[in-house]
């Protein structure tokens, strides 16, 4: 908590202009169950190109499941999810098309331990986008440079710190030229001193206009980067607002309680 509070005092908001008008994500009346337990309830959400959305809420509120439904790592049972004009169904061609446009960074990195950092970053572009090895390497080195670890390209994940591995995971996702980036609690598995280097990388992406949905409890990051903050509880979107409104004047009692516990 101390690290989070410190971040709040040092980060300044990004003013990157209004997001574009192009609708890249649309979720309409989305419902999902695990057996008898309903984890998503009547989710309605629209995300436009260049928007940066932070999703927060208590554990078990459905935040990560919402993200995982967007790239079909989880299947929704009712409602509609449309990504870049492609509606997600059981058709693998549609799922593959969406996944080519949506990059995801997980809590635990998910790097291939037997591949070098460079190989981790070039594998998907070679197989999925049919890049030549030379083209894939050029793209990978450009993004490893962007996340400030090009000198780690020939090492293996076990030789890197947690913060460095997470930056590799970000670079790997960017190598696919995604239209949307999803971040599922990307700093929660890191030691406090490594959190800032990953958040700085995400801030850089935000400054570039990347469309981002981030599940995180890093409220300093939310204040600085987000166009909207969404609060979820018990599978529902309870409240959404611009950061200034969300933090200074939350409308729902459940949101106020969550923020009072998180920030104090």
C-alpha positions in Angstrom: 0.0 0.0 0.0 2.9 2.4 0.7 4.2 1.9 -2.8 0.7 2.7 -4.3 0.4 5.8 -2.2 3.9 6.9 -3.3 2.9 6.5 -6.9 -0.2 8.7 -6.3 2.0 11.6 -5.1 4.4 11.4 -8.1 2.3 10.6 -11.1 0.6 13.4 -13.1 -2.4 12.9 -15.4 -1.9 12.3 -19.1 -3.8 14.7 -21.3 -3.7 13.0 -24.7 -6.8 14.6 -26.2 -10.2 12.9 -26.8 -10.2 9.3 -27.8 -11.2 8.5 -31.4 -14.8 7.8 -32.4 -14.1 4.3 -33.7 -15.8 1.7 -31.6 -13.4 -1.2 -31.0 -15.2 -3.2 -28.3 -18.9 -3.6 -27.7 -20.4 -5.8 -25.0 -24.2 -6.0 -24.8 -26.0 -7.8 -22.0 -23.1 -10.2 -21.5 -23.8 -13.0 -19.0 -21.5 -15.8 -17.8 -21.8 -18.6 -15.3 -19.4 -21.1 -13.8 -21.9 -23.9 -13.1 -24.6 -22.4 -10.9 -22.5 -19.3 -10.0 -23.1 -16.3 -12.2 -19.8 -14.4 -12.5 -20.9 -11.7 -15.1 -24.3 -10.1 -14.9 -25.7 -8.0 -17.7 -22.4 -6.4 -18.8 -22.8 -3.4 -21.1 -19.6 -1.7 -22.2 -18.4 0.2 -25.2 -14.7 1.1 -25.8 -13.5 3.5 -28.5 -10.2 3.7 -30.2 -7.5 5.3 -27.9 -9.5 4.9 -24.7 -7.7 3.9 -21.6 -10.0 2.1 -19.1 -9.1 0.9 -15.6 -11.3 -1.8 -14.1 -11.2 -2.2 -10.3 -13.2 -3.9 -7.6 -12.9 -6.6 -4.9 -11.6 -10.0 -5.5 -14.2 -12.2 -7.2 -16.1 -9.4 -8.7 -15.6 -10.6 -12.3 -12.9 -8.2 -13.5 -10.5 -10.7 -14.9 -13.3 -12.8 -16.4 -14.6 -9.8 -18.2 -11.1 -9.3 -19.8 -10.8 -13.0 -20.6 -14.2 -13.0 -22.4 -13.0 -10.2 -24.7 -10.4 -12.5 -26.3 -12.4 -15.7 -25.8 -10.1 -17.2 -23.1 -13.5 -17.6 -21.4 -16.8 -18.2 -23.2 -19.8 -16.1 -22.4 -23.2 -17.8 -22.4 -25.5 -14.9 -23.2 -25.2 -11.5 -24.8 -23.0 -10.2 -27.6 -19.3 -9.3 -27.7 -18.1 -7.5 -30.8 -14.4 -6.7 -31.3 -13.4 -4.6 -34.3 -16.7 -5.5 -36.0 -16.2 -9.2 -35.5 -18.7 -10.8 -33.1 -17.3 -13.6 -30.9 -19.0 -16.9 -31.5 -17.8 -20.5 -31.4 -16.4 -20.1 -34.9 -12.6 -20.5 -34.6 -12.0 -18.2 -37.5 -13.7 -15.4 -35.7 -11.9 -16.2 -32.5 -8.5 -16.2 -34.3 -9.3 -12.9 -36.0 -10.1 -11.3 -32.7 -7.0 -12.7 -31.0 -4.8 -11.2 -33.7 -6.2 -7.8 -32.8 -6.2 -8.2 -29.0 -3.0 -8.5 -26.9 -3.1 -9.7 -23.3 -0.6 -9.4 -20.5 -1.2 -11.7 -17.6 -0.4 -11.5 -13.9 2.3 -14.3 -14.1 4.0 -13.4 -17.3 3.3 -16.7 -19.1 6.7 -16.7 -21.0 8.0 -19.9 -22.5 10.9 -20.8 -20.2 12.8 -22.8 -22.8 12.9 -19.9 -25.3 15.1 -16.8 -25.2 13.5 -13.5 -24.8 13.9 -12.8 -28.5 12.4 -16.2 -29.4 9.4 -15.5 -27.1 8.7 -12.3 -29.0 9.2 -13.7 -32.5 7.3 -17.0 -32.2 3.7 -15.6 -32.7 4.5 -13.1 -35.5 6.3 -15.9 -37.5 3.6 -18.5 -37.1 0.5 -16.2 -37.1 1.4 -13.2 -39.2 3.8 -15.1 -41.5 6.7 -12.8 -40.8 10.1 -13.9 -42.0 12.5 -14.6 -39.1 14.4 -11.4 -40.1 11.2 -9.3 -40.1 10.1 -10.8 -36.7 13.5 -10.1 -35.2 13.4 -6.4 -36.3 9.9 -6.0 -34.9 10.8 -7.7 -31.6 14.0 -5.7 -31.1 12.0 -2.5 -31.7 9.5 -3.3 -29.0 12.2 -4.7 -26.6 13.9 -1.3 -27.1 10.6 0.4 -26.4 10.2 -1.4 -23.0 13.9 -0.6 -22.3 15.4 -4.2 -22.3 17.0 -4.8 -25.7 20.1 -6.0 -24.0 18.2 -8.9 -22.5 17.2 -10.4 -25.9 19.4 -13.4 -25.8 18.7 -14.4 -22.2 16.1 -16.8 -20.9 13.2 -15.7 -18.7 14.7 -17.3 -15.5 17.6 -14.9 -15.9 15.4 -11.8 -15.6 13.7 -10.1 -12.7 10.0 -10.2 -12.4 9.7 -6.6 -13.6 11.8 -7.4 -16.7 9.8 -10.5 -17.4 6.6 -8.5 -17.3 8.1 -6.0 -19.7 9.0 -8.8 -22.0 5.4 -10.0 -21.8 4.2 -6.5 -22.9 6.7 -6.4 -25.8 5.7 -9.9 -26.9 2.0 -8.8 -27.1 3.0 -5.6 -29.0 4.8 -7.6 -31.6 1.4 -8.7 -32.9 0.4 -5.1 -33.6 -2.8 -5.4 -31.5 -5.5 -2.8 -31.7 -6.4 -3.4 -28.1 -4.2 -4.3 -25.1 -5.6 -6.0 -22.1 -3.7 -6.0 -18.7 -4.9 -8.5 -16.0 -3.3 -7.2 -12.8 0.1 -7.0 -14.4 1.9 -5.7 -11.2 0.2 -7.9 -8.5 2.9 -10.6 -8.7 5.8 -8.2 -8.5 7.9 -7.0 -5.6 7.1 -3.4 -4.8 10.3 -2.0 -6.2 9.6 -3.6 -9.6 6.0 -2.2 -9.9 7.1 1.2 -11.1 9.1 -0.1 -14.0 6.1 -2.0 -15.4 3.7 1.0 -14.7 6.1 3.3 -16.5 6.0 1.0 -19.5 2.2 1.1 -19.5 2.2 4.8 -19.1 4.4 5.0 -22.2 1.8 2.9 -24.2 -0.9 5.2 -23.0 1.0 8.3 -24.2 1.2 6.6 -27.6 -2.6 6.4 -27.8 -2.9 2.6 -27.3 -6.4 1.4 -26.5 -6.1 -0.3 -23.1 -8.2 -2.1 -20.6 -6.4 -2.7 -17.3 -7.5 -4.6 -14.3 -5.5 -3.1 -11.4 -5.5 -1.8 -7.9 -2.8 0.8 -8.7 -5.0 3.8 -8.2 -2.1 6.2 -8.9 -2.0 4.7 -12.4 -5.7 5.0 -12.8 -5.6 8.7 -11.9 -2.8 9.4 -14.3 -3.7 7.3 -17.3 -7.4 6.4 -17.4 -10.1 8.1 -19.4 -12.7 6.1 -17.4 -12.5 4.1 -14.2 -15.0 1.2 -13.9 -15.9 -0.4 -10.5 -17.3 -3.9 -10.5 -18.9 -5.9 -7.7 -20.6 -9.3 -7.7 -20.3 -9.6 -11.5 -21.8 -6.2 -12.4 -20.6 -2.8 -13.4 -21.6 -0.7 -10.5 -20.1 2.6 -11.5 -18.0 4.2 -14.2 -16.7 7.7 -14.5 -13.8 9.9 -15.4 -11.0 9.6 -12.8 -11.6 13.0 -11.2 -15.3 12.3 -10.7 -14.7 8.6 -9.7 -12.2 9.4 -6.9 -13.7 12.7 -5.6 -17.4 12.0 -5.9 -18.3 8.3 -6.2 -22.1 7.9 -6.6 -22.6 4.4 -5.1 -22.1 3.5 -1.4 -20.3 0.3 -2.5 -17.8 2.3 -4.5 -17.2 4.7 -1.6 -16.6 1.7 0.8 -14.2 0.1 -1.7 -12.2 3.3 -2.2 -12.0 4.0 1.5 -10.6 0.6 2.2 -8.2 0.7 -0.8 -6.8 4.2 -0.3 -6.5 4.1 3.5 
